[in-house]
Amino acid sequence: MRGDADEVEAALREVPGVDTLSSTPVEGGIVRVVVSTRTPDLREALSRAVIEGGFGLLEVQARTLSLEDVFLQLTRSEEGS
């Protein structure tokens, strides 16, 4: 997305169904945002929030975590604790 990272994040947190969200400024005003949700598909609602917020939407991808992905995330977070 193109826009201020904090403003993009604030707009996307307002979308019902967003559980967690992280953003990383890349370069040239571009922000990479990762949204986690238990809602089946929020792409349309997220896209609408981005566009209505006046931000540039560059790409939207849906990714479903496998059981192995979830296990790796859980065990990595426990190692850091």
N, C-alpha and C positions, 0 to 999 in steps of 0.2 A: 504494500500500500504506500501511497505517497501522502505524507503529512507529518505533523508533530506526533511523536510516539506517545506522549502522555494524553493528548487529545484523542488519538485513535483508540487507545486503550480505554479511556473513559466512555467513549461512544459504544464500544463493543461490550463493555461490562453491563450496559443497560439492556442488552438483548436477553429476553427470558430464555433460560436453558443453559447459559454459559456457566460452567462450573469453575474452571480456572482459565487464566489467560496470561501469556507472557509475550512481551514484545522486545525486539532487538533492532535498534537503528542500524541500517546497513551503510548506505552512502547516498549522497545526492537527495536527501529528504525521503528516502525509501525506508519503510519499517517492515520487518518480518514479524508476523503475529501468529502465535500458535494458541488455539482455543481447544480446551478439553470440555467434553459434554457427555451426558448420558442420553441426550435427546438424539434421535436417529439422524436427522439431517438439518443443520442450521445454516447451510450455505446461503439460502435465499434471504433469510432474516439478517444474517451478518452482512451480506452484500448490500442490502437495503440500508442498513445502519451506516455503512461506510459512505455510500453515495449521498444519502441525506445529510451526513455530517460534512459534506463538501470535500471529502478526501478522494484521492485517486485510487481506484481498484485495479491492481495489476494482475492478480492471479488468485484463484480460490481452489483449494484441493481438499478432498475428504480423505481421511486415512483412518482405517480401523485397526486398532492394535490387536495383535495376536495374543494368545495366552502366554507365549514366550516373551513378547514385548512387555507385558504387564509384570511377569515374574522378574525380568531384568530390572525394570524400574523400581520395583519393590525392594529387591535385594541390594541394588545400588544405593537407594535412599537409606536403608538400614546400616550399610557400611559407613556412611558419612555421619551417622548419629553417634 
